[in-house]
């Protein structure tokens, strides 16, 4: 099973919240985790925010950053290129998405078309899940 995690799903691996167990189980059972390069900075921002809000201690924050960097080494990362960004721009209007959400959707859509095995899109954003379903992707 190949999964695409947007940032909302990645965060659940490091910050205990609703859906964390589900994401951990899915990631533990998949063969490949995919995401877009923008996730790297989004996760660092999300974890820094969790630290500022005292949802993570300094030690837990450092552990989460270290774990994320280890997981990142085993992640299929989609890079930024102009065709992907142009596709993402078109998705913002079609599905009323925010900028980075549309980048995640465009990256997942591209992978879904390229990979031999069907991709499962994992997000905790309702609009993004609706858009990915409309584009023919499986969602969890």
trRosetta pair geometry for C-beta under 8 A, 3 or more apart (Angstrom, degrees):
i j d omega theta_ij theta_ji phi_ij phi_ji
1 26 7.9 -103 117 -168 139 78
1 29 6.5 23 43 121 133 87
1 30 4.5 -92 89 -122 94 75
1 31 6.0 140 49 6 45 85
1 117 7.5 -155 -123 155 27 135
1 120 6.3 -2 -178 3 103 129
2 30 6.5 109 -106 -171 19 113
2 31 6.3 -45 -72 63 65 93
2 32 4.5 -7 -120 64 85 106
2 34 6.5 32 175 -12 98 116
2 111 7.8 -142 142 153 133 121
2 115 6.0 -96 66 166 168 162
2 117 5.2 127 0 94 118 116
2 118 7.5 176 49 93 102 35
2 119 5.3 -60 100 -109 106 64
2 120 6.9 154 86 18 53 78
3 26 6.0 99 -86 151 162 113
3 27 7.0 -108 59 -92 148 59
3 30 4.8 -79 -2 -107 110 162
3 32 7.3 174 29 91 60 59
3 33 5.7 -19 71 -115 93 63
3 34 6.8 -175 95 27 42 80
3 119 7.2 122 -120 -167 22 71
3 120 4.8 -35 -107 71 75 96
3 121 7.7 155 -160 -90 66 16
3 122 5.6 13 -174 -7 113 120
3 140 7.6 -32 -130 14 116 135
4 33 7.9 128 -105 -169 25 54
4 34 4.6 -38 -100 78 72 102
4 35 6.4 136 -161 -84 68 51
4 104 7.6 141 154 -178 117 88
4 107 7.3 163 -153 108 133 95
4 108 4.2 141 126 -112 170 104
4 111 6.4 147 -77 65 127 145
4 112 7.9 -65 -20 -54 140 91
4 119 5.5 30 -17 178 109 121
4 120 7.1 -175 21 85 72 45
4 121 5.1 -18 63 -112 110 62
4 122 6.6 172 81 23 54 73
5 9 4.1 -130 -154 90 89 124
5 10 5.0 113 139 -58 126 79
5 23 7.4 77 -122 -151 122 113
5 27 7.5 8 -60 -84 138 109
5 33 6.0 -5 -1 -165 115 103
5 34 7.4 155 17 73 67 48
5 35 5.3 -39 66 -77 78 111
5 39 7.5 83 98 -130 88 152
5 122 5.2 -22 -104 71 63 110
5 123 7.9 145 -159 -74 44 59
6 9 5.5 96 53 12 61 101
6 10 7.3 -118 108 -6 32 94
6 35 7.2 148 -100 -131 27 97
6 39 7.4 -158 -162 -97 39 111
6 101 7.3 28 -154 -128 145 67
6 104 4.4 46 -113 -165 104 155
6 108 7.9 -53 -63 -43 91 132
6 121 7.7 33 -25 -175 100 87
6 122 7.1 -156 15 92 75 59
6 123 4.3 25 27 -100 129 99
6 125 7.0 -57 89 14 152 117
6 128 6.5 -12 -23 152 169 157
7 10 5.4 -53 -143 36 38 114
7 11 6.3 45 159 -28 69 100
7 39 5.4 -173 -79 -129 83 79
7 42 4.1 -73 -106 128 145 137
7 43 6.2 -151 -138 -64 93 69
7 46 6.4 162 172 -32 113 145
7 100 7.6 8 -2 138 134 128
7 104 7.4 -115 -6 -78 82 142
8 11 6.1 -46 -151 25 29 114
8 12 7.4 33 151 -23 56 102
8 123 5.5 70 56 -160 119 68
8 124 4.1 -134 142 43 127 93
8 125 5.6 155 -3 -31 158 91
9 12 5.9 -53 -163 25 38 114
9 13 7.8 43 144 -23 61 95
9 19 7.8 -100 -120 146 63 127
9 23 5.3 164 -169 -117 82 128
9 122 4.3 89 -108 122 158 102
9 123 5.8 -90 -33 -97 108 35
9 124 6.3 151 -68 -15 65 91
10 13 5.9 -49 -171 17 45 114
10 14 7.5 10 148 3 69 107
10 35 6.9 33 -62 -99 129 155
10 39 6.1 116 -20 -169 160 119
10 42 7.9 103 58 98 137 106
10 43 5.4 -71 122 -93 136 115
10 46 8.0 127 90 54 101 152
10 68 7.6 67 174 -126 112 108
11 14 6.2 -80 -162 47 42 96
11 15 5.4 -21 167 31 86 112
11 17 7.6 1 122 31 102 131
11 43 6.8 -169 -77 -124 70 76
11 46 4.9 -89 -99 146 120 149
11 47 7.6 -166 -126 -62 84 72
11 50 7.8 158 -159 -47 109 136
12 15 6.9 -69 -108 63 29 73
12 17 6.0 -102 -115 58 80 94
12 19 5.0 -73 -123 104 151 95
12 20 4.3 -158 -178 -97 89 60
12 22 7.7 -18 145 61 150 82
12 23 4.3 115 94 17 124 150
12 24 7.7 -122 128 -33 95 78
12 124 7.2 111 -40 -28 131 141
13 20 7.2 158 -79 -147 23 82
13 23 5.8 -107 -62 119 75 126
13 24 6.4 133 -116 -80 72 77
13 27 6.8 22 -96 1 122 162
13 67 7.6 -153 136 126 108 124
13 68 7.7 128 93 -90 122 80
13 71 7.3 37 138 -53 158 172
14 43 7.7 95 15 -165 148 106
14 47 6.2 -34 120 -97 147 111
14 50 7.9 163 114 45 104 165
14 56 7.9 -5 147 -90 96 138
14 64 3.8 85 -163 -146 120 113
14 67 6.6 166 -101 76 100 125
14 68 6.3 -16 -69 -58 141 105
15 20 7.4 -133 91 -91 48 125
15 46 7.7 -118 -7 145 138 104
15 47 7.4 -168 -47 -107 112 69
15 50 5.1 -125 -97 -124 138 156
15 55 5.9 31 -149 135 119 124
15 56 6.5 -86 -104 -57 94 108
15 64 7.3 28 -54 -119 70 150
16 20 5.3 -59 -136 -23 50 170
17 20 5.6 120 51 -40 51 108
19 22 5.1 -58 -158 41 58 117
19 23 6.0 54 148 -22 84 102
19 124 5.7 71 157 -94 180 133
20 23 6.0 -59 -149 37 30 106
20 24 6.2 28 156 -18 66 109
21 24 5.8 -57 -147 39 30 112
21 25 6.3 31 156 -20 65 107
22 25 5.9 -58 -151 36 28 111
22 26 6.4 24 155 -16 64 108
22 140 7.4 -179 161 150 116 113
23 26 5.8 -56 -146 38 32 109
23 27 6.1 27 158 -15 67 109
23 122 6.7 128 -115 163 88 143
24 27 6.0 -57 -143 41 27 107
24 28 6.0 30 157 -22 63 112
25 28 5.7 -58 -146 37 27 113
25 29 6.4 8 161 -6 63 113
26 29 6.2 -73 -149 45 27 99
26 30 6.2 27 158 -33 67 111
26 120 7.6 -128 -166 106 126 139
26 122 6.4 146 112 -88 161 152
26 140 6.1 125 -103 123 151 167
27 30 6.0 -53 -138 23 30 112
27 33 6.0 16 -133 -82 93 128
30 33 6.2 105 91 -65 136 72
30 120 7.8 -132 -106 46 127 122
32 76 5.6 22 179 -10 114 125
33 71 7.3 -21 69 177 153 102
33 74 7.2 63 41 112 107 86
33 75 5.0 -55 93 -119 99 83
33 76 7.0 171 88 22 44 80
34 75 6.9 138 -111 -176 24 81
34 76 4.3 -32 -102 74 81 104
34 77 7.6 175 -154 -79 61 26
34 78 6.8 51 180 -27 102 99
34 107 7.7 -170 148 142 109 107
34 108 7.4 134 105 -106 122 70
34 111 5.6 116 161 -142 164 170
34 119 7.1 -50 39 -135 141 120
35 39 4.3 -11 152 -7 131 159
35 75 5.9 -17 24 175 101 131
35 76 7.7 135 20 78 53 61
35 77 6.3 -20 72 -113 73 65
35 78 7.2 -134 112 19 31 89
35 104 7.6 -32 -156 -129 73 93
35 107 7.5 44 175 120 33 146
36 39 5.6 128 68 -20 64 95
36 77 7.2 77 -163 -164 17 69
36 78 4.8 -43 -108 65 63 103
36 80 7.8 74 -177 -69 102 71
36 103 5.7 164 146 138 171 98
36 104 5.6 -131 5 -100 129 57
36 107 4.0 -156 -76 -36 108 168
37 40 6.1 -30 -179 4 55 112
37 77 5.5 78 -78 173 69 111
37 78 6.6 -114 -19 85 79 53
37 79 5.4 48 -35 -118 135 46
37 80 5.8 -87 49 -27 135 86
38 41 6.3 -58 -166 42 53 100
38 42 5.9 51 142 -21 78 113
38 80 7.5 87 -47 -68 91 108
38 100 5.7 -159 142 -142 149 105
38 103 5.6 52 11 112 151 146
38 104 7.6 -105 65 -62 121 78
39 42 5.3 -63 -140 45 35 113
39 43 5.8 37 162 -24 73 104
39 77 7.9 -135 42 -128 114 95
39 104 7.7 87 -66 -98 97 103
40 43 6.3 -57 -152 31 21 106
40 44 6.8 16 153 -12 58 107
40 72 6.7 67 -104 -128 96 138
40 77 8.0 21 -42 -133 110 135
41 44 5.7 -54 -148 39 37 111
41 45 6.2 37 153 -19 68 106
42 45 5.7 -56 -148 38 31 111
42 46 6.1 30 154 -20 66 108
42 100 6.7 140 -82 175 134 152
43 46 5.6 -54 -142 38 32 111
43 47 6.1 27 160 -15 66 107
43 68 5.6 167 145 -153 144 149
44 47 6.0 -56 -142 40 28 106
44 48 6.2 30 156 -20 63 108
44 65 7.3 54 -113 -118 79 100
45 48 5.7 -56 -146 37 29 112
45 49 6.4 30 153 -20 63 106
46 49 5.7 -53 -150 35 30 112
46 50 6.4 33 151 -20 64 104
47 50 5.4 -48 -146 35 36 114
47 51 6.4 40 151 -20 64 102
47 56 6.7 -7 -165 17 76 162
47 61 6.0 130 165 -146 102 84
47 64 5.4 -177 -134 111 132 132
47 65 6.3 159 125 -70 160 81
47 68 7.4 -113 -44 -21 151 152
48 51 5.6 -52 -152 35 33 114
48 52 6.4 34 150 -19 65 104
48 61 7.7 76 -96 -153 41 128
49 52 5.6 -52 -146 36 34 112
49 53 6.2 21 156 -9 66 111
50 53 5.9 -62 -143 46 28 104
50 55 4.2 -80 -165 69 83 114
50 56 4.6 59 125 -3 105 109
50 61 7.2 170 89 -100 98 95
50 64 8.0 -10 76 62 140 171
51 54 7.6 32 179 -77 31 28
51 55 7.5 -79 -60 54 23 72
51 56 4.8 -50 -83 72 64 104
51 57 7.9 3 -130 130 79 7
51 58 7.1 72 -149 -93 116 48
51 61 4.3 29 -87 -89 122 142
54 57 7.9 27 -154 -83 64 52
56 60 4.3 -140 -162 97 84 112
56 61 4.4 114 129 -66 128 79
56 64 6.3 -57 -136 -3 149 142
57 60 4.5 92 46 10 77 102
57 61 6.8 -135 91 -8 38 86
58 61 5.7 -54 -149 33 28 114
58 62 6.5 25 155 -16 63 105
59 62 5.9 -56 -150 37 31 108
59 63 6.3 32 152 -18 65 107
60 63 5.5 -53 -146 38 34 114
60 64 6.2 37 154 -22 66 105
61 64 5.7 -55 -148 35 29 112
61 65 6.4 29 154 -18 65 105
62 65 5.7 -51 -146 36 33 111
62 66 6.3 33 155 -18 65 107
63 66 5.8 -57 -148 39 29 111
63 67 6.1 28 155 -18 65 109
64 67 5.7 -55 -144 39 29 110
64 68 6.2 32 156 -21 64 106
65 68 5.8 -54 -146 36 28 112
65 69 6.4 28 155 -18 63 106
66 69 5.8 -56 -150 36 30 110
66 70 6.6 30 151 -18 63 105
67 70 5.6 -54 -151 35 33 112
67 71 6.3 30 153 -16 67 106
68 71 5.7 -57 -146 40 32 109
68 72 6.1 42 153 -31 66 105
69 72 5.4 -46 -144 27 31 120
69 73 7.2 42 154 -27 58 96
70 73 6.1 -50 -165 19 34 113
70 74 7.7 6 149 2 61 105
71 74 6.1 -74 -162 46 41 98
71 75 6.2 51 144 -42 74 111
72 75 5.3 -54 -145 19 36 123
72 77 7.6 30 -167 -63 81 127
76 111 7.7 116 118 -125 129 137
78 84 7.2 162 157 -130 117 158
78 107 4.1 159 74 -152 156 113
78 110 6.8 119 -137 72 142 128
78 111 6.5 -105 -70 -51 129 112
80 84 6.6 -141 -148 72 43 128
80 85 6.6 40 -164 -53 88 109
81 84 5.1 88 58 12 75 106
81 85 7.1 -149 93 -6 35 93
82 85 5.6 -59 -143 40 35 110
82 86 6.1 35 159 -20 69 106
83 86 5.7 -54 -145 37 31 111
83 87 6.3 32 155 -19 65 104
84 87 5.7 -53 -149 36 31 111
84 88 6.3 34 151 -20 65 105
84 103 7.3 62 146 -147 102 75
84 106 5.3 132 -169 132 75 125
84 107 6.4 43 -160 -79 128 69
84 110 6.4 -45 -108 -39 100 152
85 88 5.5 -50 -146 36 33 115
85 89 6.4 40 151 -24 63 101
85 103 7.2 -7 -109 -109 62 96
85 106 7.7 149 -84 93 18 164
86 89 5.5 -48 -150 30 33 115
86 90 6.8 32 152 -17 63 101
87 90 5.8 -55 -154 35 35 109
87 91 6.5 35 149 -21 66 106
87 106 4.3 135 102 -138 107 122
87 109 7.3 -140 152 73 137 134
87 110 7.5 127 72 -57 163 106
88 91 5.5 -56 -150 34 35 114
88 92 7.0 48 150 -33 64 93
88 99 7.5 60 148 -168 118 58
88 102 4.1 118 -172 127 81 95
88 103 4.5 17 -128 -85 153 52
88 105 7.0 132 -121 63 78 86
88 106 3.9 -92 -70 -11 77 145
88 107 8.0 15 -75 -26 114 74
89 92 5.9 -40 -159 12 36 115
89 93 7.9 23 152 -5 59 97
89 102 7.0 112 -68 129 20 145
90 93 6.5 -59 -165 37 41 103
90 94 6.2 31 148 -14 72 116
91 94 5.4 -60 -135 46 38 110
91 95 5.5 -13 179 23 76 112
91 97 5.9 -8 131 34 92 134
91 102 4.2 161 86 -149 110 102
91 105 5.3 -172 165 90 159 131
91 106 5.9 -151 -3 -60 143 93
91 131 6.8 86 -172 -176 108 139
92 95 7.4 -80 -133 56 12 75
92 96 7.5 36 175 -127 50 13
92 97 5.2 -107 -117 65 53 80
92 98 7.5 -30 -126 161 99 5
92 99 6.6 -1 -94 -92 132 48
92 102 4.6 -57 -64 -59 76 158
93 96 7.6 18 -161 -69 21 46
94 131 7.7 108 105 -135 95 110
95 102 7.4 157 60 -101 112 93
95 105 7.3 -133 54 178 155 176
95 127 6.8 132 156 169 97 94
95 130 7.3 166 -157 95 110 93
95 131 3.7 46 -153 -105 155 123
95 134 7.1 177 -100 51 116 143
96 127 6.5 -96 89 -159 92 134
97 101 4.4 -134 -176 94 110 115
97 102 4.3 141 96 -62 129 88
97 105 6.6 -96 -110 1 175 143
97 127 6.2 169 -97 131 75 120
97 128 6.6 84 -122 -88 118 74
97 131 6.2 -17 -59 -40 125 164
98 101 4.6 83 59 12 82 112
98 102 7.0 -156 87 -11 38 88
99 102 6.0 -67 -157 33 25 106
99 103 6.7 23 151 -19 64 103
100 103 5.2 -45 -149 30 43 116
100 104 6.6 47 151 -19 67 97
101 104 5.7 -50 -154 34 35 112
101 105 6.4 34 149 -18 66 106
101 125 6.4 -106 -124 109 128 164
101 127 7.3 39 160 93 156 108
101 128 5.1 -119 -166 -86 114 116
102 105 5.4 -51 -145 39 37 114
102 106 6.2 39 155 -20 67 104
103 106 5.8 -52 -144 37 30 110
103 107 6.3 31 155 -19 63 107
104 107 5.8 -58 -149 37 29 111
104 108 6.2 24 157 -15 65 109
104 123 7.3 112 132 -88 145 130
104 128 6.9 7 85 -151 126 133
105 108 5.9 -56 -145 40 30 108
105 109 6.1 33 156 -22 65 108
105 128 6.3 -145 -67 -149 109 87
105 131 5.6 -26 -125 115 147 128
105 132 6.1 -138 -127 -75 93 83
105 135 7.2 132 -177 2 103 154
106 109 5.6 -53 -144 36 29 114
106 110 6.4 32 155 -21 63 105
107 110 5.8 -55 -151 34 29 112
107 111 6.5 24 154 -13 64 107
108 111 5.8 -57 -147 41 32 109
108 112 6.0 38 154 -26 66 108
108 119 6.3 -180 -168 131 84 147
108 121 5.1 63 -174 -105 151 111
108 132 6.4 -18 102 -122 144 116
108 137 6.3 24 142 -106 116 163
109 112 5.6 -53 -146 33 29 116
109 113 6.7 25 156 -15 62 105
109 132 7.8 -146 -66 -126 84 73
109 135 5.3 -64 -106 161 112 149
109 137 7.1 -105 -93 -48 62 125
110 113 6.0 -62 -156 36 29 107
110 114 6.3 15 154 -11 66 116
111 114 5.7 -66 -140 44 33 106
111 115 5.6 21 171 -18 74 114
111 119 5.5 91 111 -74 103 153
112 115 6.7 -49 -124 34 19 102
112 118 7.0 22 -148 -153 84 59
112 119 4.3 -102 -93 29 78 125
112 121 7.8 -31 -67 -52 127 105
112 135 7.7 119 61 127 156 109
112 136 7.4 153 146 94 144 92
112 137 5.4 -97 -98 -98 156 101
115 118 7.5 162 94 -86 109 12
115 119 6.0 103 47 -53 139 97
118 138 6.2 71 146 1 119 123
119 137 6.1 -38 86 -142 97 106
119 138 7.1 178 96 42 49 91
120 137 7.6 136 -133 171 25 93
120 138 4.8 -49 -111 94 69 109
120 139 7.2 135 -169 -112 70 15
120 140 5.5 39 169 -22 117 110
121 129 7.3 166 110 -119 114 63
121 132 4.3 -120 89 180 164 155
121 137 4.6 52 -11 138 126 136
121 138 6.7 156 17 82 77 50
121 139 5.1 -36 72 -101 93 70
121 140 7.4 178 81 16 44 73
122 139 7.3 140 -89 -159 39 62
122 140 4.9 -18 -99 57 89 105
123 128 4.6 -73 126 101 161 128
123 129 5.5 -157 71 -62 106 82
123 132 7.1 142 16 -7 128 144
123 139 7.4 -54 34 -146 86 107
125 128 3.9 54 88 18 113 117
125 129 6.5 169 84 -15 57 85
126 129 5.7 -56 -145 38 30 111
126 130 6.3 32 157 -20 65 105
127 130 5.7 -53 -149 35 31 112
127 131 6.4 29 154 -17 65 106
128 131 5.7 -54 -147 37 31 111
128 132 6.3 30 155 -18 65 105
129 132 5.8 -53 -143 37 31 109
129 133 6.3 33 156 -19 64 105
129 139 4.9 97 -152 -157 92 154
130 133 5.8 -56 -150 36 30 111
130 134 6.3 31 152 -21 64 107
131 134 5.5 -54 -148 35 33 114
131 135 6.5 24 154 -12 65 107
132 135 5.8 -60 -149 42 33 107
132 137 4.3 -58 171 60 91 126
132 139 5.5 119 92 -76 122 111
133 136 7.7 70 -180 -55 32 12
133 137 6.6 -92 -83 62 31 71
133 139 5.5 -57 -65 -9 91 128
